[in-house]
Amino acid sequence: MVTGYCLTALVHSPWQLFLFYGIMIGVGMGAMFVPLLSMTARWFNARRNLMTGLVSSGVGVGMLCISPYIAHLINGHGWRNSFVIMGIFIFAVTIIAAQFLKRDPSSMGTVPYGESPHTFKSQAQGHSYQEALQTRQFWVFFAVVFCFGMVSMSYNVHIVPDAINSGMRPTLAADIMAVTGAMFVISRVVLGTLADRHGNKPVLIFCFIVAAAAFFFITVIHVHWAFFLLALLIGITQGGVGTSQSPVVASLFGLRSHGLILGSIGLGSTMGAALGPLLSGYIFDFTGSYHWALFMCAIASLFALAFACLIKPSH
């Protein structure tokens, strides 16, 4: 990922942008998230949703702190130098933090939080990867995260250009993502706590209802303040759904092949994340407006809601 950031500063043609930014940074980001969440699931049995929310809230903290800073960094140093600065920053933070990670409690001679050393059973129990692929629940949840990836990445990529296209100043438009990041952090903690008490399915249903309502609203009320209300609501949904993914996989399939299953489920989100911005951009180029792209996000949220209702956690 760091190499991709630094090489993006040298881009002079579209194929370089696709290779350095799209592929290299994308592969790096994809390789980071699943191991972190799978490790968290292995360390915490009790409070698993809350702990997953706290760990993954780093994404929201980054959106809250870095997005506005990057806008000013680009204004002061240009986008090319800004990519190099970000690459160096990511390298330092990630390499140092990674030295403190341990795969699971057994590597340190202990048991997961919430388990007794006398009653704890091996984490090798649960579905194998091949067994998980043969279940209906795997593909139901795959469809959920596909729709989620489509909606969330369409929003992340296009909402700031849409705001600027609507007359908002670029530096103010960047604050939309900061607001999203702030709610992302808060919702991961709050909805993670609620999921520990009431289960992940109600949280998923709530999030997709909120997302559908938010996108339908912005298609009707397309003014500057409405963008920030949308940011609040989408931050809530992204945080809640993002927190639930790893615990849902643990609930459906156990921890035996949790990392591989979570990564494969995450492929659905990645596929949706690739398709959503592409369709949104095509719709804008064809119509000159993001109206129908936002409407598409609302419909995709309703599909995600329907699939979420079909999830049946085993425990």
C-alpha positions as CSV (number, residue, x, y, z in Angstrom):
1,M,0.0,0.0,0.0
2,V,2.8,2.4,0.9
3,T,4.5,1.6,-2.4
4,G,1.3,2.4,-4.3
5,Y,0.9,5.7,-2.5
6,C,4.4,6.8,-3.3
7,L,4.2,5.6,-7.0
8,T,0.9,7.4,-7.5
9,A,2.8,10.7,-7.0
10,L,4.5,9.8,-10.3
11,V,1.4,9.2,-12.3
12,H,1.3,10.7,-15.8
13,S,-1.2,8.4,-17.6
14,P,-4.4,6.5,-16.8
15,W,-2.9,3.0,-16.8
16,Q,-0.5,4.1,-14.1
17,L,-3.3,5.4,-11.9
18,F,-5.2,2.1,-12.2
19,L,-2.0,0.1,-11.4
20,F,-0.6,2.2,-8.6
21,Y,-3.7,3.6,-6.9
22,G,-6.4,1.0,-7.9
23,I,-4.5,-2.3,-7.7
24,M,-1.5,-1.8,-5.4
25,I,-3.2,0.4,-2.8
26,G,-6.4,-1.7,-3.1
27,V,-4.5,-5.0,-2.5
28,G,-2.7,-3.5,0.4
29,M,-5.9,-2.2,2.0
30,G,-7.7,-5.4,1.4
31,A,-4.9,-7.5,3.0
32,M,-4.9,-5.4,6.2
33,F,-8.6,-5.4,7.3
34,V,-9.5,-9.1,7.4
35,P,-6.5,-10.3,9.6
36,L,-7.3,-7.5,12.1
37,L,-10.9,-8.4,12.5
38,S,-10.3,-12.2,12.5
39,M,-7.7,-11.7,15.2
40,T,-10.1,-9.7,17.3
41,A,-12.8,-12.4,17.0
42,R,-10.3,-14.9,18.3
43,W,-9.3,-12.8,21.3
44,F,-12.9,-11.9,22.4
45,N,-15.8,-14.2,23.0
46,A,-17.7,-11.9,25.4
47,R,-18.1,-8.3,24.0
48,R,-17.0,-9.4,20.6
49,N,-19.1,-6.9,18.7
50,L,-18.0,-4.0,20.9
51,M,-14.3,-4.9,20.6
52,T,-14.7,-5.4,16.8
53,G,-16.3,-1.9,16.7
54,L,-13.5,-0.4,18.7
55,V,-10.7,-1.9,16.6
56,S,-12.4,-1.1,13.3
57,S,-13.4,2.4,14.4
58,G,-9.8,3.4,13.5
59,V,-11.2,3.7,10.0
60,G,-13.6,6.3,11.1
61,V,-11.0,8.1,13.1
62,G,-8.9,8.3,9.9
63,M,-11.9,9.7,8.0
64,L,-12.5,12.2,10.8
65,C,-8.9,13.4,11.2
66,I,-7.3,12.8,7.8
67,S,-9.9,13.9,5.3
68,P,-9.9,17.6,6.2
69,Y,-6.1,17.5,6.7
70,I,-5.6,16.1,3.3
71,A,-7.6,18.9,1.7
72,H,-5.3,21.5,3.3
73,L,-2.2,19.3,2.6
74,I,-3.0,19.3,-1.1
75,N,-3.6,23.1,-1.1
76,G,-0.2,23.6,0.5
77,H,2.0,21.0,-1.1
78,G,0.2,19.7,-4.2
79,W,-1.4,16.3,-4.6
80,R,1.8,14.6,-5.7
81,N,3.7,15.5,-2.6
82,S,0.7,14.8,-0.5
83,F,0.6,11.1,-1.7
84,V,4.3,10.7,-0.7
85,I,3.7,12.3,2.7
86,M,0.7,9.9,3.3
87,G,2.8,6.9,2.2
88,I,5.5,7.7,4.7
89,F,3.0,8.3,7.4
90,I,1.1,5.0,6.8
91,F,4.4,3.1,6.7
92,A,5.5,4.4,10.1
93,V,2.2,3.9,11.8
94,T,1.4,0.4,10.4
95,I,4.8,-1.2,10.8
96,I,5.1,-0.1,14.4
97,A,1.6,-1.1,15.4
98,A,1.9,-4.5,13.7
99,Q,4.7,-5.5,16.0
100,F,2.3,-5.7,18.9
101,L,-0.3,-8.1,17.3
102,K,-0.7,-11.7,18.3
103,R,-2.8,-14.1,16.3
104,D,-4.8,-15.7,19.1
105,P,-4.8,-16.2,22.9
106,S,-3.2,-19.6,22.7
107,S,0.0,-18.1,21.3
108,M,0.4,-16.4,24.7
109,G,-0.9,-19.3,26.8
110,T,-4.2,-17.8,27.7
111,V,-7.9,-18.0,26.6
112,P,-10.3,-15.5,24.9
113,Y,-11.8,-12.8,27.0
114,G,-15.1,-14.1,28.5
115,E,-13.9,-17.7,28.6
116,S,-12.8,-19.8,31.6
117,P,-9.6,-21.7,31.3
118,H,-11.4,-24.7,32.7
119,T,-14.3,-24.8,30.3
120,F,-12.8,-23.3,27.2
121,K,-13.1,-25.4,24.0
122,S,-10.7,-25.2,21.1
123,Q,-11.3,-22.5,18.5
124,A,-10.8,-25.2,15.9
125,Q,-14.5,-26.0,16.1
126,G,-16.9,-24.8,13.4
127,H,-17.3,-25.0,9.7
128,S,-14.5,-25.6,7.4
129,Y,-14.2,-23.3,4.4
130,Q,-15.7,-25.9,2.0
131,E,-18.6,-26.6,4.4
132,A,-19.3,-22.9,4.7
133,L,-19.5,-22.5,0.9
134,Q,-22.2,-25.1,0.7
135,T,-24.5,-23.4,3.2
136,R,-27.4,-21.1,2.2
137,Q,-26.4,-18.6,4.9
138,F,-23.0,-18.0,3.4
139,W,-24.5,-16.8,0.1
140,V,-27.3,-14.8,1.9
141,F,-24.7,-12.9,3.9
142,F,-22.5,-12.6,0.8
143,A,-25.4,-10.8,-0.9
144,V,-25.9,-8.5,2.1
145,V,-22.2,-7.3,2.0
146,F,-22.3,-7.1,-1.8
147,C,-25.1,-4.6,-1.6
148,F,-23.5,-2.8,1.4
149,G,-20.2,-2.5,-0.5
150,M,-22.0,-1.1,-3.5
151,V,-23.8,1.5,-1.5
152,S,-21.0,2.5,0.9
153,M,-18.3,2.9,-1.8
154,S,-20.7,4.8,-4.2
155,Y,-21.2,7.2,-1.3
156,N,-17.6,7.4,-0.3
157,V,-16.4,8.1,-3.9
158,H,-19.1,10.3,-5.2
159,I,-20.7,12.3,-2.4
160,V,-18.0,14.9,-2.2
161,P,-18.0,15.5,-6.0
162,D,-21.8,15.6,-5.9
163,A,-21.6,18.3,-3.2
164,I,-19.0,20.3,-5.1
165,N,-21.2,19.9,-8.3
166,S,-24.0,21.4,-6.2
167,G,-22.0,24.5,-5.5
168,M,-20.3,23.6,-2.2
169,R,-16.7,24.8,-1.6
170,P,-14.2,21.9,-1.9
171,T,-12.9,22.4,1.6
172,L,-16.4,22.4,3.1
173,A,-17.3,19.4,1.0
174,A,-14.4,17.5,2.5
175,D,-16.0,17.9,5.9
176,I,-18.8,15.7,4.7
177,M,-16.4,12.7,5.0
178,A,-15.2,14.0,8.4
179,V,-18.8,14.0,9.7
180,T,-19.2,10.5,8.2
181,G,-16.1,9.4,10.0
182,A,-17.2,10.8,13.3
183,M,-20.5,9.0,13.2
184,F,-18.7,5.9,11.9
185,V,-16.7,5.8,15.2
186,I,-19.6,6.5,17.5
187,S,-21.9,4.0,15.8
188,R,-19.3,1.2,15.9
189,V,-19.2,1.5,19.7
190,V,-22.9,2.1,20.3
191,L,-24.2,-0.4,17.8
192,G,-21.5,-2.9,18.7
193,T,-22.7,-2.7,22.3
194,L,-26.3,-3.2,21.2
195,A,-25.3,-6.1,19.0
196,D,-23.7,-7.9,22.0
197,R,-27.0,-7.6,23.9
198,H,-29.6,-8.2,21.1
199,G,-27.7,-9.8,18.2
200,N,-26.3,-8.6,14.9
201,K,-29.4,-9.2,12.8
202,P,-31.5,-6.4,14.4
203,V,-28.6,-4.0,14.0
204,L,-28.2,-4.9,10.3
205,I,-31.9,-4.4,9.7
206,F,-31.9,-1.0,11.5
207,C,-28.8,0.1,9.5
208,F,-30.3,-0.7,6.1
209,I,-33.6,0.9,6.9
210,V,-31.7,4.1,7.9
211,A,-29.6,3.9,4.7
212,A,-32.5,3.5,2.4
213,A,-34.4,6.4,4.1
214,A,-31.3,8.6,3.9
215,F,-30.7,8.1,0.2
216,F,-34.4,8.5,-0.7
217,F,-34.3,11.8,1.3
218,I,-31.2,13.2,-0.4
219,T,-32.8,12.5,-3.8
220,V,-35.7,14.8,-2.8
221,I,-34.0,17.4,-0.7
222,H,-30.7,18.1,-2.5
223,V,-29.4,21.1,-0.6
224,H,-26.1,21.7,1.3
225,W,-27.4,21.0,4.8
226,A,-29.0,17.8,3.5
227,F,-25.5,16.5,2.6
228,F,-24.4,16.7,6.2
229,L,-27.6,15.0,7.5
230,L,-26.9,12.3,4.9
231,A,-23.3,12.0,6.3
232,L,-24.6,11.5,9.8
233,L,-27.0,8.8,8.8
234,I,-24.6,7.0,6.4
235,G,-21.9,7.2,9.1
236,I,-24.2,5.3,11.4
237,T,-25.0,2.6,8.9
238,Q,-21.4,2.1,7.7
239,G,-20.3,1.8,11.3
240,G,-23.0,-0.6,12.3
241,V,-22.8,-2.9,9.3
242,G,-19.0,-2.9,9.3
243,T,-18.9,-3.9,13.0
244,S,-21.3,-6.7,12.4
245,Q,-19.5,-8.5,9.6
246,S,-16.8,-10.4,11.5
247,P,-19.1,-11.4,14.5
248,V,-21.8,-12.6,12.1
249,V,-19.3,-14.9,10.4
250,A,-18.2,-16.2,13.8
251,S,-21.9,-16.7,14.7
252,L,-22.7,-18.5,11.5
253,F,-19.6,-20.6,11.0
254,G,-17.5,-20.5,14.1
255,L,-13.8,-19.7,14.3
256,R,-12.2,-22.8,12.6
257,S,-11.8,-21.0,9.3
258,H,-12.9,-17.6,10.3
259,G,-10.3,-15.6,8.5
260,L,-10.8,-17.3,5.1
261,I,-14.5,-17.2,5.3
262,L,-14.5,-13.6,6.4
263,G,-12.2,-12.8,3.5
264,S,-14.4,-14.6,1.0
265,I,-17.5,-12.8,2.4
266,G,-15.5,-9.6,2.1
267,L,-15.0,-10.4,-1.6
268,G,-18.7,-9.7,-2.0
269,S,-18.2,-6.3,-0.4
270,T,-15.3,-5.7,-2.7
271,M,-17.3,-6.7,-5.8
272,G,-20.1,-4.3,-4.8
273,A,-17.5,-1.6,-4.0
274,A,-16.1,-2.0,-7.5
275,L,-19.5,-2.0,-9.2
276,G,-21.2,0.8,-7.3
277,P,-18.9,3.7,-8.0
278,L,-18.6,2.6,-11.6
279,L,-22.3,2.6,-12.1
280,S,-22.7,5.9,-10.3
281,G,-20.0,7.5,-12.4
282,Y,-21.7,6.2,-15.6
283,I,-25.1,7.5,-14.5
284,F,-23.6,10.9,-13.8
285,D,-21.8,11.0,-17.2
286,F,-25.0,10.0,-18.9
287,T,-27.5,12.3,-17.1
288,G,-25.3,15.1,-15.8
289,S,-26.7,14.5,-12.3
290,Y,-26.2,12.1,-9.3
291,H,-30.0,11.9,-8.7
292,W,-30.4,8.5,-10.2
293,A,-27.1,7.2,-8.7
294,L,-28.4,8.1,-5.2
295,F,-31.7,6.5,-6.0
296,M,-29.8,3.4,-7.0
297,C,-28.1,3.4,-3.6
298,A,-31.5,3.6,-1.9
299,I,-32.8,0.6,-3.9
300,A,-29.6,-1.4,-3.1
301,S,-30.1,-0.6,0.6
302,L,-33.6,-2.2,0.3
303,F,-32.1,-5.3,-1.3
304,A,-29.6,-5.5,1.5
305,L,-32.4,-5.2,4.1
306,A,-34.3,-8.0,2.4
307,F,-31.3,-10.3,2.5
308,A,-30.5,-9.3,6.1
309,C,-33.9,-10.5,7.2
310,L,-33.0,-14.0,5.9
311,I,-29.9,-14.3,8.1
312,K,-30.3,-17.0,10.8
313,P,-27.3,-17.0,13.2
314,S,-26.7,-20.4,14.8
315,H,-25.8,-18.9,18.2
